[in-house]
């Protein structure tokens, strides 16, 4: 599964509508986008269960597997994401 620009634009638009203040694409979608098996995103600004509601909606709309993590609270994993990922918002 290749990650398309249209998918990225939809992720950004929908994340903004949920209140995202920061959005980072990471994992295979950044490292090898033509070979990505899923889409990994991390974000700030979306509280609690709304984050998982966004993930479910994105999976349904994009027809792709999606992993989502919160950037808050910071950890070594989120620091890695910030360092290696691609900021979308």
PyMOL Python script that loads the backbone (N, CA, C, O; Angstrom):
from pymol import cmd

cmd.read_pdbstr("""\
ATOM      1  N   UNK A   1       0.844  -1.182   0.000  1.00  0.00           N
ATOM      2  CA  UNK A   1       0.000   0.000   0.000  1.00  0.00           C
ATOM      3  C   UNK A   1       0.888   1.243   0.000  1.00  0.00           C
ATOM      4  O   UNK A   1       1.686   1.436   0.918  1.00  0.00           O
ATOM      5  N   UNK A   2       0.757   2.055  -0.988  1.00  0.00           N
ATOM      6  CA  UNK A   2       1.476   3.326  -1.029  1.00  0.00           C
ATOM      7  C   UNK A   2       0.611   4.394  -0.355  1.00  0.00           C
ATOM      8  O   UNK A   2      -0.611   4.399  -0.502  1.00  0.00           O
ATOM      9  N   UNK A   3       1.247   5.279   0.370  1.00  0.00           N
ATOM     10  CA  UNK A   3       0.539   6.374   1.031  1.00  0.00           C
ATOM     11  C   UNK A   3       0.500   7.541   0.052  1.00  0.00           C
ATOM     12  O   UNK A   3       1.541   8.048  -0.368  1.00  0.00           O
ATOM     13  N   UNK A   4      -0.715   7.963  -0.307  1.00  0.00           N
ATOM     14  CA  UNK A   4      -0.867   9.015  -1.308  1.00  0.00           C
ATOM     15  C   UNK A   4      -0.972  10.401  -0.672  1.00  0.00           C
ATOM     16  O   UNK A   4      -1.259  10.540   0.517  1.00  0.00           O
ATOM     17  N   UNK A   5      -0.734  11.413  -1.490  1.00  0.00           N
ATOM     18  CA  UNK A   5      -0.899  12.795  -1.034  1.00  0.00           C
ATOM     19  C   UNK A   5      -2.347  13.066  -0.649  1.00  0.00           C
ATOM     20  O   UNK A   5      -2.610  13.820   0.288  1.00  0.00           O
ATOM     21  N   UNK A   6      -3.284  12.460  -1.363  1.00  0.00           N
ATOM     22  CA  UNK A   6      -4.699  12.636  -1.043  1.00  0.00           C
ATOM     23  C   UNK A   6      -5.008  12.079   0.346  1.00  0.00           C
ATOM     24  O   UNK A   6      -5.785  12.677   1.091  1.00  0.00           O
ATOM     25  N   UNK A   7      -4.412  10.949   0.697  1.00  0.00           N
ATOM     26  CA  UNK A   7      -4.620  10.380   2.033  1.00  0.00           C
ATOM     27  C   UNK A   7      -4.037  11.296   3.096  1.00  0.00           C
ATOM     28  O   UNK A   7      -4.654  11.518   4.138  1.00  0.00           O
ATOM     29  N   UNK A   8      -2.852  11.827   2.836  1.00  0.00           N
ATOM     30  CA  UNK A   8      -2.221  12.737   3.794  1.00  0.00           C
ATOM     31  C   UNK A   8      -3.073  13.986   3.978  1.00  0.00           C
ATOM     32  O   UNK A   8      -3.269  14.437   5.106  1.00  0.00           O
ATOM     33  N   UNK A   9      -3.573  14.541   2.902  1.00  0.00           N
ATOM     34  CA  UNK A   9      -4.428  15.740   2.988  1.00  0.00           C
ATOM     35  C   UNK A   9      -5.696  15.442   3.793  1.00  0.00           C
ATOM     36  O   UNK A   9      -6.140  16.278   4.580  1.00  0.00           O
ATOM     37  N   UNK A  10      -6.274  14.270   3.602  1.00  0.00           N
ATOM     38  CA  UNK A  10      -7.487  13.901   4.348  1.00  0.00           C
ATOM     39  C   UNK A  10      -7.177  13.720   5.828  1.00  0.00           C
ATOM     40  O   UNK A  10      -7.969  14.120   6.681  1.00  0.00           O
ATOM     41  N   UNK A  11      -6.028  13.119   6.137  1.00  0.00           N
ATOM     42  CA  UNK A  11      -5.623  12.960   7.532  1.00  0.00           C
ATOM     43  C   UNK A  11      -5.496  14.324   8.195  1.00  0.00           C
ATOM     44  O   UNK A  11      -5.990  14.523   9.305  1.00  0.00           O
ATOM     45  N   UNK A  12      -4.841  15.263   7.527  1.00  0.00           N
ATOM     46  CA  UNK A  12      -4.650  16.603   8.082  1.00  0.00           C
ATOM     47  C   UNK A  12      -5.996  17.290   8.297  1.00  0.00           C
ATOM     48  O   UNK A  12      -6.250  17.839   9.369  1.00  0.00           O
ATOM     49  N   UNK A  13      -6.847  17.262   7.295  1.00  0.00           N
ATOM     50  CA  UNK A  13      -8.143  17.945   7.389  1.00  0.00           C
ATOM     51  C   UNK A  13      -8.997  17.368   8.518  1.00  0.00           C
ATOM     52  O   UNK A  13      -9.585  18.115   9.299  1.00  0.00           O
ATOM     53  N   UNK A  14      -9.061  16.063   8.599  1.00  0.00           N
ATOM     54  CA  UNK A  14      -9.892  15.443   9.626  1.00  0.00           C
ATOM     55  C   UNK A  14      -9.302  15.659  11.014  1.00  0.00           C
ATOM     56  O   UNK A  14     -10.039  15.911  11.968  1.00  0.00           O
ATOM     57  N   UNK A  15      -7.981  15.563  11.134  1.00  0.00           N
ATOM     58  CA  UNK A  15      -7.339  15.804  12.429  1.00  0.00           C
ATOM     59  C   UNK A  15      -7.596  17.237  12.902  1.00  0.00           C
ATOM     60  O   UNK A  15      -7.864  17.462  14.082  1.00  0.00           O
ATOM     61  N   UNK A  16      -7.516  18.192  11.996  1.00  0.00           N
ATOM     62  CA  UNK A  16      -7.819  19.586  12.353  1.00  0.00           C
ATOM     63  C   UNK A  16      -9.253  19.720  12.841  1.00  0.00           C
ATOM     64  O   UNK A  16      -9.518  20.441  13.804  1.00  0.00           O
ATOM     65  N   UNK A  17     -10.177  19.032  12.187  1.00  0.00           N
ATOM     66  CA  UNK A  17     -11.591  19.129  12.583  1.00  0.00           C
ATOM     67  C   UNK A  17     -11.829  18.545  13.978  1.00  0.00           C
ATOM     68  O   UNK A  17     -12.808  18.892  14.639  1.00  0.00           O
ATOM     69  N   UNK A  18     -10.940  17.664  14.423  1.00  0.00           N
ATOM     70  CA  UNK A  18     -11.026  17.092  15.772  1.00  0.00           C
ATOM     71  C   UNK A  18     -10.250  17.931  16.785  1.00  0.00           C
ATOM     72  O   UNK A  18     -10.282  17.634  17.980  1.00  0.00           O
ATOM     73  N   UNK A  19      -9.558  18.969  16.331  1.00  0.00           N
ATOM     74  CA  UNK A  19      -8.841  19.865  17.231  1.00  0.00           C
ATOM     75  C   UNK A  19      -7.357  19.622  17.352  1.00  0.00           C
ATOM     76  O   UNK A  19      -6.728  20.142  18.274  1.00  0.00           O
ATOM     77  N   UNK A  20      -6.774  18.846  16.450  1.00  0.00           N
ATOM     78  CA  UNK A  20      -5.333  18.573  16.520  1.00  0.00           C
ATOM     79  C   UNK A  20      -4.534  19.866  16.425  1.00  0.00           C
ATOM     80  O   UNK A  20      -4.814  20.725  15.588  1.00  0.00           O
ATOM     81  N   UNK A  21      -3.542  19.991  17.290  1.00  0.00           N
ATOM     82  CA  UNK A  21      -2.662  21.151  17.273  1.00  0.00           C
ATOM     83  C   UNK A  21      -1.284  20.798  16.727  1.00  0.00           C
ATOM     84  O   UNK A  21      -0.519  21.677  16.328  1.00  0.00           O
ATOM     85  N   UNK A  22      -0.977  19.511  16.713  1.00  0.00           N
ATOM     86  CA  UNK A  22       0.285  19.023  16.148  1.00  0.00           C
ATOM     87  C   UNK A  22       0.032  17.619  15.614  1.00  0.00           C
ATOM     88  O   UNK A  22      -0.658  16.820  16.246  1.00  0.00           O
ATOM     89  N   UNK A  23       0.594  17.326  14.450  1.00  0.00           N
ATOM     90  CA  UNK A  23       0.362  16.049  13.788  1.00  0.00           C
ATOM     91  C   UNK A  23       1.665  15.621  13.110  1.00  0.00           C
ATOM     92  O   UNK A  23       2.254  16.382  12.342  1.00  0.00           O
ATOM     93  N   UNK A  24       2.107  14.401  13.400  1.00  0.00           N
ATOM     94  CA  UNK A  24       3.361  13.906  12.858  1.00  0.00           C
ATOM     95  C   UNK A  24       3.145  12.529  12.244  1.00  0.00           C
ATOM     96  O   UNK A  24       2.603  11.627  12.881  1.00  0.00           O
ATOM     97  N   UNK A  25       3.572  12.387  11.011  1.00  0.00           N
ATOM     98  CA  UNK A  25       3.562  11.102  10.314  1.00  0.00           C
ATOM     99  C   UNK A  25       4.893  10.426  10.611  1.00  0.00           C
ATOM    100  O   UNK A  25       5.942  11.064  10.535  1.00  0.00           O
ATOM    101  N   UNK A  26       4.859   9.131  10.950  1.00  0.00           N
ATOM    102  CA  UNK A  26       6.110   8.435  11.242  1.00  0.00           C
ATOM    103  C   UNK A  26       6.037   6.991  10.773  1.00  0.00           C
ATOM    104  O   UNK A  26       5.009   6.542  10.266  1.00  0.00           O
ATOM    105  N   UNK A  27       7.130   6.276  10.945  1.00  0.00           N
ATOM    106  CA  UNK A  27       7.165   4.867  10.569  1.00  0.00           C
ATOM    107  C   UNK A  27       7.356   4.669   9.076  1.00  0.00           C
ATOM    108  O   UNK A  27       7.940   5.510   8.392  1.00  0.00           O
ATOM    109  N   UNK A  28       6.852   3.538   8.577  1.00  0.00           N
ATOM    110  CA  UNK A  28       7.085   3.166   7.178  1.00  0.00           C
ATOM    111  C   UNK A  28       6.486   4.166   6.191  1.00  0.00           C
ATOM    112  O   UNK A  28       6.970   4.277   5.065  1.00  0.00           O
ATOM    113  N   UNK A  29       5.453   4.889   6.588  1.00  0.00           N
ATOM    114  CA  UNK A  29       4.846   5.879   5.695  1.00  0.00           C
ATOM    115  C   UNK A  29       5.815   7.023   5.384  1.00  0.00           C
ATOM    116  O   UNK A  29       5.671   7.702   4.367  1.00  0.00           O
ATOM    117  N   UNK A  30       6.798   7.236   6.258  1.00  0.00           N
ATOM    118  CA  UNK A  30       7.827   8.254   6.031  1.00  0.00           C
ATOM    119  C   UNK A  30       9.084   7.616   5.443  1.00  0.00           C
ATOM    120  O   UNK A  30       9.680   8.145   4.504  1.00  0.00           O
ATOM    121  N   UNK A  31       9.478   6.477   6.006  1.00  0.00           N
ATOM    122  CA  UNK A  31      10.731   5.844   5.612  1.00  0.00           C
ATOM    123  C   UNK A  31      10.664   5.198   4.229  1.00  0.00           C
ATOM    124  O   UNK A  31      11.587   5.351   3.430  1.00  0.00           O
ATOM    125  N   UNK A  32       9.581   4.480   3.943  1.00  0.00           N
ATOM    126  CA  UNK A  32       9.403   3.790   2.653  1.00  0.00           C
ATOM    127  C   UNK A  32       7.939   3.897   2.229  1.00  0.00           C
ATOM    128  O   UNK A  32       7.222   2.896   2.248  1.00  0.00           O
ATOM    129  N   UNK A  33       7.482   5.090   1.847  1.00  0.00           N
ATOM    130  CA  UNK A  33       6.057   5.313   1.583  1.00  0.00           C
ATOM    131  C   UNK A  33       5.442   4.397   0.525  1.00  0.00           C
ATOM    132  O   UNK A  33       4.256   4.077   0.607  1.00  0.00           O
ATOM    133  N   UNK A  34       6.220   3.974  -0.455  1.00  0.00           N
ATOM    134  CA  UNK A  34       5.673   3.099  -1.494  1.00  0.00           C
ATOM    135  C   UNK A  34       5.457   1.676  -0.997  1.00  0.00           C
ATOM    136  O   UNK A  34       4.723   0.901  -1.609  1.00  0.00           O
ATOM    137  N   UNK A  35       6.100   1.340   0.114  1.00  0.00           N
ATOM    138  CA  UNK A  35       5.992  -0.005   0.678  1.00  0.00           C
ATOM    139  C   UNK A  35       5.276  -0.028   2.023  1.00  0.00           C
ATOM    140  O   UNK A  35       5.221  -1.075   2.668  1.00  0.00           O
ATOM    141  N   UNK A  36       4.731   1.091   2.457  1.00  0.00           N
ATOM    142  CA  UNK A  36       4.102   1.179   3.775  1.00  0.00           C
ATOM    143  C   UNK A  36       2.942   0.183   3.897  1.00  0.00           C
ATOM    144  O   UNK A  36       2.121   0.040   2.991  1.00  0.00           O
ATOM    145  N   UNK A  37       2.902  -0.486   5.026  1.00  0.00           N
ATOM    146  CA  UNK A  37       1.830  -1.444   5.303  1.00  0.00           C
ATOM    147  C   UNK A  37       0.688  -0.803   6.079  1.00  0.00           C
ATOM    148  O   UNK A  37      -0.433  -1.310   6.092  1.00  0.00           O
ATOM    149  N   UNK A  38       0.989   0.308   6.718  1.00  0.00           N
ATOM    150  CA  UNK A  38      -0.021   1.029   7.473  1.00  0.00           C
ATOM    151  C   UNK A  38       0.395   2.488   7.560  1.00  0.00           C
ATOM    152  O   UNK A  38       1.431   2.883   7.027  1.00  0.00           O
ATOM    153  N   UNK A  39      -0.419   3.276   8.233  1.00  0.00           N
ATOM    154  CA  UNK A  39      -0.125   4.697   8.421  1.00  0.00           C
ATOM    155  C   UNK A  39      -0.014   4.937   9.913  1.00  0.00           C
ATOM    156  O   UNK A  39      -0.933   4.625  10.670  1.00  0.00           O
ATOM    157  N   UNK A  40       1.111   5.493  10.334  1.00  0.00           N
ATOM    158  CA  UNK A  40       1.357   5.799  11.748  1.00  0.00           C
ATOM    159  C   UNK A  40       1.349   7.310  11.923  1.00  0.00           C
ATOM    160  O   UNK A  40       2.093   8.027  11.254  1.00  0.00           O
ATOM    161  N   UNK A  41       0.502   7.786  12.830  1.00  0.00           N
ATOM    162  CA  UNK A  41       0.478   9.218  13.125  1.00  0.00           C
ATOM    163  C   UNK A  41       0.494   9.441  14.633  1.00  0.00           C
ATOM    164  O   UNK A  41       0.019   8.614  15.412  1.00  0.00           O
ATOM    165  N   UNK A  42       1.049  10.572  15.014  1.00  0.00           N
ATOM    166  CA  UNK A  42       1.059  11.000  16.411  1.00  0.00           C
ATOM    167  C   UNK A  42       0.510  12.412  16.439  1.00  0.00           C
ATOM    168  O   UNK A  42       0.744  13.199  15.522  1.00  0.00           O
ATOM    169  N   UNK A  43      -0.226  12.730  17.501  1.00  0.00           N
ATOM    170  CA  UNK A  43      -0.801  14.077  17.538  1.00  0.00           C
ATOM    171  C   UNK A  43      -0.975  14.597  18.954  1.00  0.00           C
ATOM    172  O   UNK A  43      -0.918  13.858  19.937  1.00  0.00           O
ATOM    173  N   UNK A  44      -1.188  15.894  19.011  1.00  0.00           N
ATOM    174  CA  UNK A  44      -1.532  16.623  20.234  1.00  0.00           C
ATOM    175  C   UNK A  44      -2.827  17.359  19.977  1.00  0.00           C
ATOM    176  O   UNK A  44      -3.163  17.679  18.836  1.00  0.00           O
ATOM    177  N   UNK A  45      -3.548  17.623  21.049  1.00  0.00           N
ATOM    178  CA  UNK A  45      -4.731  18.472  20.964  1.00  0.00           C
ATOM    179  C   UNK A  45      -6.058  17.745  20.902  1.00  0.00           C
ATOM    180  O   UNK A  45      -7.111  18.381  20.952  1.00  0.00           O
ATOM    181  N   UNK A  46      -6.032  16.428  20.793  1.00  0.00           N
ATOM    182  CA  UNK A  46      -7.279  15.668  20.731  1.00  0.00           C
ATOM    183  C   UNK A  46      -7.393  14.860  22.025  1.00  0.00           C
ATOM    184  O   UNK A  46      -6.599  13.950  22.260  1.00  0.00           O
ATOM    185  N   UNK A  47      -8.371  15.189  22.855  1.00  0.00           N
ATOM    186  CA  UNK A  47      -8.457  14.563  24.166  1.00  0.00           C
ATOM    187  C   UNK A  47      -9.098  13.167  24.152  1.00  0.00           C
ATOM    188  O   UNK A  47      -9.988  12.873  23.355  1.00  0.00           O
ATOM    189  N   UNK A  48      -8.611  12.330  25.060  1.00  0.00           N
ATOM    190  CA  UNK A  48      -9.220  11.048  25.395  1.00  0.00           C
ATOM    191  C   UNK A  48      -9.677  10.196  24.231  1.00  0.00           C
ATOM    192  O   UNK A  48      -8.935   9.952  23.280  1.00  0.00           O
ATOM    193  N   UNK A  49     -10.917   9.749  24.330  1.00  0.00           N
ATOM    194  CA  UNK A  49     -11.490   8.835  23.342  1.00  0.00           C
ATOM    195  C   UNK A  49     -11.670   9.462  21.971  1.00  0.00           C
ATOM    196  O   UNK A  49     -11.811   8.741  20.984  1.00  0.00           O
ATOM    197  N   UNK A  50     -11.670  10.779  21.884  1.00  0.00           N
ATOM    198  CA  UNK A  50     -11.795  11.443  20.579  1.00  0.00           C
ATOM    199  C   UNK A  50     -10.633  11.055  19.664  1.00  0.00           C
ATOM    200  O   UNK A  50     -10.791  10.981  18.445  1.00  0.00           O
ATOM    201  N   UNK A  51      -9.464  10.809  20.261  1.00  0.00           N
ATOM    202  CA  UNK A  51      -8.300  10.389  19.493  1.00  0.00           C
ATOM    203  C   UNK A  51      -8.591   9.064  18.781  1.00  0.00           C
ATOM    204  O   UNK A  51      -8.246   8.892  17.612  1.00  0.00           O
ATOM    205  N   UNK A  52      -9.223   8.138  19.489  1.00  0.00           N
ATOM    206  CA  UNK A  52      -9.526   6.828  18.908  1.00  0.00           C
ATOM    207  C   UNK A  52     -10.712   6.893  17.956  1.00  0.00           C
ATOM    208  O   UNK A  52     -10.806   6.110  17.010  1.00  0.00           O
ATOM    209  N   UNK A  53     -11.606   7.825  18.212  1.00  0.00           N
ATOM    210  CA  UNK A  53     -12.703   8.064  17.263  1.00  0.00           C
ATOM    211  C   UNK A  53     -12.132   8.556  15.928  1.00  0.00           C
ATOM    212  O   UNK A  53     -12.566   8.124  14.860  1.00  0.00           O
ATOM    213  N   UNK A  54     -11.156   9.464  16.007  1.00  0.00           N
ATOM    214  CA  UNK A  54     -10.481   9.948  14.798  1.00  0.00           C
ATOM    215  C   UNK A  54      -9.813   8.792  14.069  1.00  0.00           C
ATOM    216  O   UNK A  54      -9.940   8.676  12.851  1.00  0.00           O
ATOM    217  N   UNK A  55      -9.104   7.939  14.796  1.00  0.00           N
ATOM    218  CA  UNK A  55      -8.410   6.806  14.172  1.00  0.00           C
ATOM    219  C   UNK A  55      -9.394   5.903  13.445  1.00  0.00           C
ATOM    220  O   UNK A  55      -9.131   5.482  12.319  1.00  0.00           O
ATOM    221  N   UNK A  56     -10.508   5.606  14.065  1.00  0.00           N
ATOM    222  CA  UNK A  56     -11.521   4.749  13.456  1.00  0.00           C
ATOM    223  C   UNK A  56     -12.083   5.383  12.192  1.00  0.00           C
ATOM    224  O   UNK A  56     -12.246   4.721  11.167  1.00  0.00           O
ATOM    225  N   UNK A  57     -12.370   6.650  12.280  1.00  0.00           N
ATOM    226  CA  UNK A  57     -12.920   7.356  11.120  1.00  0.00           C
ATOM    227  C   UNK A  57     -11.921   7.392   9.963  1.00  0.00           C
ATOM    228  O   UNK A  57     -12.292   7.198   8.806  1.00  0.00           O
ATOM    229  N   UNK A  58     -10.650   7.641  10.288  1.00  0.00           N
ATOM    230  CA  UNK A  58      -9.618   7.658   9.247  1.00  0.00           C
ATOM    231  C   UNK A  58      -9.456   6.288   8.602  1.00  0.00           C
ATOM    232  O   UNK A  58      -9.341   6.189   7.380  1.00  0.00           O
ATOM    233  N   UNK A  59      -9.446   5.233   9.407  1.00  0.00           N
ATOM    234  CA  UNK A  59      -9.336   3.884   8.844  1.00  0.00           C
ATOM    235  C   UNK A  59     -10.473   3.605   7.878  1.00  0.00           C
ATOM    236  O   UNK A  59     -10.252   3.061   6.796  1.00  0.00           O
ATOM    237  N   UNK A  60     -11.694   3.976   8.264  1.00  0.00           N
ATOM    238  CA  UNK A  60     -12.858   3.753   7.407  1.00  0.00           C
ATOM    239  C   UNK A  60     -12.782   4.569   6.126  1.00  0.00           C
ATOM    240  O   UNK A  60     -13.055   4.050   5.044  1.00  0.00           O
ATOM    241  N   UNK A  61     -12.416   5.832   6.236  1.00  0.00           N
ATOM    242  CA  UNK A  61     -12.391   6.711   5.064  1.00  0.00           C
ATOM    243  C   UNK A  61     -11.220   6.406   4.121  1.00  0.00           C
ATOM    244  O   UNK A  61     -11.359   6.498   2.902  1.00  0.00           O
ATOM    245  N   UNK A  62     -10.076   6.045   4.690  1.00  0.00           N
ATOM    246  CA  UNK A  62      -8.889   5.820   3.871  1.00  0.00           C
ATOM    247  C   UNK A  62      -8.787   4.381   3.367  1.00  0.00           C
ATOM    248  O   UNK A  62      -8.073   4.102   2.404  1.00  0.00           O
ATOM    249  N   UNK A  63      -9.500   3.479   4.021  1.00  0.00           N
ATOM    250  CA  UNK A  63      -9.396   2.075   3.652  1.00  0.00           C
ATOM    251  C   UNK A  63      -8.009   1.519   3.934  1.00  0.00           C
ATOM    252  O   UNK A  63      -7.522   0.653   3.208  1.00  0.00           O
ATOM    253  N   UNK A  64      -7.376   2.015   4.984  1.00  0.00           N
ATOM    254  CA  UNK A  64      -6.011   1.615   5.337  1.00  0.00           C
ATOM    255  C   UNK A  64      -5.910   1.411   6.842  1.00  0.00           C
ATOM    256  O   UNK A  64      -6.639   2.035   7.613  1.00  0.00           O
ATOM    257  N   UNK A  65      -5.009   0.541   7.250  1.00  0.00           N
ATOM    258  CA  UNK A  65      -4.735   0.363   8.677  1.00  0.00           C
ATOM    259  C   UNK A  65      -4.029   1.609   9.194  1.00  0.00           C
ATOM    260  O   UNK A  65      -3.182   2.186   8.512  1.00  0.00           O
ATOM    261  N   UNK A  66      -4.386   2.010  10.399  1.00  0.00           N
ATOM    262  CA  UNK A  66      -3.830   3.228  10.959  1.00  0.00           C
ATOM    263  C   UNK A  66      -3.498   3.010  12.422  1.00  0.00           C
ATOM    264  O   UNK A  66      -4.297   2.442  13.167  1.00  0.00           O
ATOM    265  N   UNK A  67      -2.324   3.459  12.835  1.00  0.00           N
ATOM    266  CA  UNK A  67      -1.942   3.474  14.245  1.00  0.00           C
ATOM    267  C   UNK A  67      -1.834   4.927  14.655  1.00  0.00           C
ATOM    268  O   UNK A  67      -1.281   5.750  13.925  1.00  0.00           O
ATOM    269  N   UNK A  68      -2.369   5.241  15.839  1.00  0.00           N
ATOM    270  CA  UNK A  68      -2.345   6.620  16.304  1.00  0.00           C
ATOM    271  C   UNK A  68      -1.870   6.647  17.750  1.00  0.00           C
ATOM    272  O   UNK A  68      -2.274   5.815  18.562  1.00  0.00           O
ATOM    273  N   UNK A  69      -1.011   7.609  18.063  1.00  0.00           N
ATOM    274  CA  UNK A  69      -0.524   7.781  19.429  1.00  0.00           C
ATOM    275  C   UNK A  69      -0.594   9.256  19.798  1.00  0.00           C
ATOM    276  O   UNK A  69      -0.514  10.141  18.946  1.00  0.00           O
ATOM    277  N   UNK A  70      -0.742   9.484  21.075  1.00  0.00           N
ATOM    278  CA  UNK A  70      -0.726  10.850  21.582  1.00  0.00           C
ATOM    279  C   UNK A  70       0.712  11.254  21.870  1.00  0.00           C
ATOM    280  O   UNK A  70       1.506  10.439  22.339  1.00  0.00           O
ATOM    281  N   UNK A  71       1.045  12.495  21.594  1.00  0.00           N
ATOM    282  CA  UNK A  71       2.372  13.012  21.900  1.00  0.00           C
ATOM    283  C   UNK A  71       2.489  13.463  23.353  1.00  0.00           C
ATOM    284  O   UNK A  71       3.572  13.837  23.803  1.00  0.00           O
ATOM    285  N   UNK A  72       1.385  13.429  24.080  1.00  0.00           N
ATOM    286  CA  UNK A  72       1.351  13.848  25.476  1.00  0.00           C
ATOM    287  C   UNK A  72       0.893  12.693  26.341  1.00  0.00           C
ATOM    288  O   UNK A  72      -0.122  12.074  26.021  1.00  0.00           O
ATOM    289  N   UNK A  73       1.578  12.374  27.407  1.00  0.00           N
ATOM    290  CA  UNK A  73       2.783  13.007  27.922  1.00  0.00           C
ATOM    291  C   UNK A  73       4.003  12.577  27.113  1.00  0.00           C
ATOM    292  O   UNK A  73       4.009  11.507  26.504  1.00  0.00           O
ATOM    293  N   UNK A  74       5.033  13.418  27.113  1.00  0.00           N
ATOM    294  CA  UNK A  74       6.243  13.081  26.368  1.00  0.00           C
ATOM    295  C   UNK A  74       6.921  11.837  26.950  1.00  0.00           C
ATOM    296  O   UNK A  74       6.875  11.586  28.154  1.00  0.00           O
ATOM    297  N   UNK A  75       7.538  11.085  26.076  1.00  0.00           N
ATOM    298  CA  UNK A  75       8.297   9.898  26.479  1.00  0.00           C
ATOM    299  C   UNK A  75       9.453   9.732  25.498  1.00  0.00           C
ATOM    300  O   UNK A  75       9.588  10.510  24.554  1.00  0.00           O
ATOM    301  N   UNK A  76      10.279   8.724  25.721  1.00  0.00           N
ATOM    302  CA  UNK A  76      11.366   8.483  24.770  1.00  0.00           C
ATOM    303  C   UNK A  76      10.798   8.118  23.404  1.00  0.00           C
ATOM    304  O   UNK A  76      11.366   8.477  22.373  1.00  0.00           O
ATOM    305  N   UNK A  77       9.679   7.406  23.400  1.00  0.00           N
ATOM    306  CA  UNK A  77       9.046   7.034  22.138  1.00  0.00           C
ATOM    307  C   UNK A  77       8.543   8.267  21.391  1.00  0.00           C
ATOM    308  O   UNK A  77       8.774   8.390  20.188  1.00  0.00           O
ATOM    309  N   UNK A  78       7.859   9.181  22.082  1.00  0.00           N
ATOM    310  CA  UNK A  78       7.358  10.378  21.400  1.00  0.00           C
ATOM    311  C   UNK A  78       8.506  11.289  20.968  1.00  0.00           C
ATOM    312  O   UNK A  78       8.407  11.963  19.943  1.00  0.00           O
ATOM    313  N   UNK A  79       9.579  11.316  21.730  1.00  0.00           N
ATOM    314  CA  UNK A  79      10.761  12.091  21.325  1.00  0.00           C
ATOM    315  C   UNK A  79      11.348  11.512  20.037  1.00  0.00           C
ATOM    316  O   UNK A  79      11.786  12.257  19.161  1.00  0.00           O
ATOM    317  N   UNK A  80      11.356  10.203  19.928  1.00  0.00           N
ATOM    318  CA  UNK A  80      11.830   9.541  18.709  1.00  0.00           C
ATOM    319  C   UNK A  80      10.943   9.917  17.525  1.00  0.00           C
ATOM    320  O   UNK A  80      11.439  10.216  16.439  1.00  0.00           O
ATOM    321  N   UNK A  81       9.627   9.899  17.742  1.00  0.00           N
ATOM    322  CA  UNK A  81       8.679  10.267  16.689  1.00  0.00           C
ATOM    323  C   UNK A  81       8.930  11.692  16.214  1.00  0.00           C
ATOM    324  O   UNK A  81       8.967  11.947  15.010  1.00  0.00           O
ATOM    325  N   UNK A  82       9.100  12.611  17.140  1.00  0.00           N
ATOM    326  CA  UNK A  82       9.339  14.010  16.792  1.00  0.00           C
ATOM    327  C   UNK A  82      10.633  14.144  15.991  1.00  0.00           C
ATOM    328  O   UNK A  82      10.707  14.927  15.044  1.00  0.00           O
ATOM    329  N   UNK A  83      11.646  13.380  16.375  1.00  0.00           N
ATOM    330  CA  UNK A  83      12.947  13.445  15.704  1.00  0.00           C
ATOM    331  C   UNK A  83      12.911  12.818  14.310  1.00  0.00           C
ATOM    332  O   UNK A  83      13.459  13.387  13.366  1.00  0.00           O
ATOM    333  N   UNK A  84      12.278  11.666  14.170  1.00  0.00           N
ATOM    334  CA  UNK A  84      12.327  10.907  12.921  1.00  0.00           C
ATOM    335  C   UNK A  84      11.110  11.107  12.014  1.00  0.00           C
ATOM    336  O   UNK A  84      11.156  10.784  10.827  1.00  0.00           O
ATOM    337  N   UNK A  85      10.025  11.640  12.576  1.00  0.00           N
ATOM    338  CA  UNK A  85       8.804  11.774  11.807  1.00  0.00           C
ATOM    339  C   UNK A  85       8.754  13.001  10.931  1.00  0.00           C
ATOM    340  O   UNK A  85       9.672  13.821  10.924  1.00  0.00           O
ATOM    341  N   UNK A  86       7.658  13.116  10.188  1.00  0.00           N
ATOM    342  CA  UNK A  86       7.431  14.247   9.291  1.00  0.00           C
ATOM    343  C   UNK A  86       6.248  15.057   9.845  1.00  0.00           C
ATOM    344  O   UNK A  86       5.127  14.553   9.924  1.00  0.00           O
ATOM    345  N   UNK A  87       6.508  16.305  10.223  1.00  0.00           N
ATOM    346  CA  UNK A  87       5.447  17.163  10.756  1.00  0.00           C
ATOM    347  C   UNK A  87       4.447  17.486   9.647  1.00  0.00           C
ATOM    348  O   UNK A  87       4.819  17.971   8.579  1.00  0.00           O
ATOM    349  N   UNK A  88       3.181  17.212   9.919  1.00  0.00           N
ATOM    350  CA  UNK A  88       2.109  17.539   8.979  1.00  0.00           C
ATOM    351  C   UNK A  88       1.348  18.775   9.431  1.00  0.00           C
ATOM    352  O   UNK A  88       0.727  19.464   8.622  1.00  0.00           O
ATOM    353  N   UNK A  89       1.398  19.046  10.706  1.00  0.00           N
ATOM    354  CA  UNK A  89       0.667  20.188  11.293  1.00  0.00           C
ATOM    355  C   UNK A  89       1.436  20.701  12.488  1.00  0.00           C
ATOM    356  O   UNK A  89       1.006  21.657  13.134  1.00  0.00           O
TER     357      UNK A  89
END
""", "prot")
cmd.dss("prot")
cmd.show_as("cartoon", "prot")
cmd.util.cbc("prot")
cmd.orient("prot")
